[in-house]
């Protein structure tokens, strides 16, 4: 019993010694874990998601969807994001995933890389220029008088060009062209000969190119096909062209005709507005250049 009491007193003494000897055995300072303060951003719009407290808005989603749909081919309308379910899929698979990756990149300091900073600065500069041009030119319009004057001044140039329905036979050698021409002069059918002898892709259609305008092929071709002496139903002499030797037949003509002012109104209006906008920006650049100090070190350009 005495031994048990002795052990108990020793244990109490040790505990007391340890409790009072902090100065001899100081405690290691506990490292405080800093609290991550959630940065609350001021949001304009309807918040539809948050990624680590970074908001994504309905307006931002709709803007992205609109831009995405602009690049969907017209012959693949099913590729457009045009339903609520497709929007939700785009939100989860694109915007949220992108936000996660962007946040990790920023945490790793990748946004501080020199080449990225240069790219961001260039992008910022381009966006600023676009915004300035927009603010300087958005109120510029072409007046009705300007549109009418332009139409009256350039009415002849604004005509629809003449169209001609042409058939062709194309062969490799001049001797072949001469033989084909002789057969045609004897009364052979042009379309049948084109199918048998022509090396052009139009051969399967009897050489028929349909109604064409100038500029479809070469200057030599236009010179013959749109010759004033070539009449409907007549065949040309053979001539040298890009693919070989050609013989043409004029099937029919569509004469050039003037378009009405109402038909051309929007095109003229947009064209004049663009020219006036360009002029405004050039005037602004000239003024800024005159007031600025610009140095060009041409010898440094290698």
Buried (B, 14 or more C-beta within 10 A) or exposed (E): EEEEEEEEEEEEEEEEEEEEEEEEEEEEEEEEEEEEEEEEEEEEEEEBBBBEEBBBBBEBBBEBBEEBEEEBEEEEEEEBBEEEEEBBEBBEEBBBEEBEEBEEEEEEEEEEEEEEEEEEEEEEEEEEEEEEBEEBBEEBEBEEEBBEEBBEEEBEEBEEEBBBBBBBBBBEEEEBBBBBBEBBEEEBEBBEBBBEBBEBEBBEBBBBBEEBBBEEBBEEBBEBBBEEEBEEEEBBEBBEBEBBBBBBBBBEBEEEEEEEBEEBBEEBBEBBBEEBBEEBBEEBEEEEEEEEEEEEEEEEEE
